[in-house]
Amino acid sequence: QVQLVESGGGLVQTGGSLRLSCAVSGNRFSINVMGWYRQGPGKQRDLVALIASDGSRNYADSTKGRFTISRDNAKNTVYLQLNSLQPEDTAVYYCNAKNWVGVSFWGQGTQVTVSS
């Protein structure tokens, strides 16, 4: 089992920045890929960014160049830096971990609200 706890969400004005954190505990050595997803009001949950165990990164087109995913293995934490935030970025942001056999684990989510 893997436990994920997100933090760092909040209310920010258009153009502002936030850094989300995802603390990882449990069987973290089983994790192959970590990711951030988001779900806006009335929308489905969509991929924001992924970081694999080899350090490779992938981003959704809508966030490329504005968001950065990173990890600190010593702190067992994955981060998502959000820059140039827009109202359409308003969503609940979820941390995800997928193990080597494809089982996904989710955090509870953290709300990001961008005011216009």
C-alpha positions as CSV (number, residue, x, y, z in Angstrom):
1,Q,0.0,0.0,0.0
2,V,1.0,3.6,-0.7
3,Q,-0.4,6.6,1.1
4,L,-0.4,10.1,-0.5
5,V,-1.1,13.4,1.2
6,E,-1.4,16.6,-0.8
7,S,-0.9,20.1,0.5
8,G,-0.2,23.6,-0.8
9,G,-3.5,24.5,-2.5
10,G,-5.2,27.8,-2.0
11,L,-6.7,30.9,-3.5
12,V,-4.5,32.9,-5.9
13,Q,-5.0,35.7,-8.4
14,T,-4.6,35.3,-12.2
15,G,-0.9,35.1,-13.0
16,G,0.0,33.9,-9.6
17,S,1.9,30.8,-8.5
18,L,1.5,28.0,-6.1
19,R,3.6,24.9,-5.2
20,L,1.7,21.7,-4.4
21,S,3.3,18.9,-2.4
22,C,2.5,15.2,-2.2
23,A,4.0,13.3,0.7
24,V,4.5,9.7,0.0
25,S,4.5,6.9,2.6
26,G,4.1,3.2,2.7
27,N,5.6,0.9,0.1
28,R,7.2,3.7,-1.9
29,F,9.8,1.4,-3.5
30,S,6.9,-0.3,-5.5
31,I,6.1,3.0,-7.3
32,N,6.9,3.3,-11.0
33,V,5.3,6.6,-11.9
34,M,4.0,9.5,-9.9
35,G,1.6,12.1,-11.3
36,W,-0.7,15.0,-10.7
37,Y,-4.2,15.1,-12.0
38,R,-6.9,17.7,-11.7
39,Q,-10.7,17.8,-11.8
40,G,-12.5,21.1,-12.4
41,P,-16.1,21.8,-11.6
42,G,-18.3,19.5,-13.7
43,K,-15.3,18.1,-15.5
44,Q,-13.6,14.7,-15.6
45,R,-10.3,14.1,-13.9
46,D,-7.4,14.9,-16.3
47,L,-3.7,14.3,-16.3
48,V,-1.5,17.3,-15.5
49,A,2.0,15.9,-15.3
50,L,3.9,12.6,-14.7
51,I,7.3,11.8,-13.5
52,A,8.7,8.3,-13.9
53,S,11.2,6.4,-11.8
54,D,13.9,7.2,-14.3
55,G,13.2,10.9,-13.9
56,S,11.5,11.4,-17.3
57,R,8.6,13.8,-17.3
58,N,5.4,14.3,-19.3
59,Y,3.0,17.2,-19.3
60,A,-0.5,17.9,-20.6
61,D,-0.5,20.4,-23.4
62,S,-2.5,22.8,-21.4
63,T,0.1,23.0,-18.7
64,K,3.3,22.6,-20.6
65,G,5.7,25.5,-20.0
66,R,3.7,26.7,-16.9
67,F,3.8,23.8,-14.6
68,T,6.8,21.8,-13.4
69,I,6.7,18.4,-11.7
70,S,9.7,17.4,-9.5
71,R,10.5,15.1,-6.7
72,D,12.8,15.0,-3.7
73,N,13.6,11.4,-2.9
74,A,15.2,12.2,0.4
75,K,11.9,13.8,1.6
76,N,9.7,11.3,-0.1
77,T,7.8,14.1,-1.7
78,V,6.6,15.0,-5.2
79,Y,6.0,18.6,-6.1
80,L,4.0,20.5,-8.7
81,Q,5.0,24.1,-9.3
82,L,2.2,26.1,-10.8
83,N,3.1,29.3,-12.5
84,S,1.1,31.8,-14.6
85,L,-2.1,30.5,-13.2
86,Q,-5.4,31.1,-15.0
87,P,-9.0,30.8,-13.9
88,E,-9.3,27.7,-16.0
89,D,-6.7,26.0,-13.8
90,T,-9.2,26.1,-10.9
91,A,-9.7,22.5,-9.8
92,V,-9.0,19.9,-7.2
93,Y,-5.5,18.6,-7.8
94,Y,-4.8,15.0,-7.0
95,C,-1.6,13.2,-6.5
96,N,-1.3,9.7,-8.0
97,A,1.1,6.8,-7.7
98,K,1.2,3.8,-9.9
99,N,3.1,0.7,-9.0
100,W,4.9,-1.7,-11.3
101,V,1.8,-3.9,-11.8
102,G,-0.4,-0.9,-12.7
103,V,-2.3,-0.4,-9.4
104,S,-3.1,3.2,-8.7
105,F,-3.2,5.0,-5.4
106,W,-4.8,8.5,-4.9
107,G,-4.5,11.2,-2.4
108,Q,-7.5,13.2,-1.1
109,G,-6.8,16.2,-3.3
110,T,-6.1,19.8,-2.7
111,Q,-8.2,22.7,-4.0
112,V,-6.6,25.3,-6.2
113,T,-8.8,28.4,-7.0
114,V,-7.7,31.1,-9.4
115,S,-9.6,34.4,-9.2
116,S,-9.9,36.6,-12.3
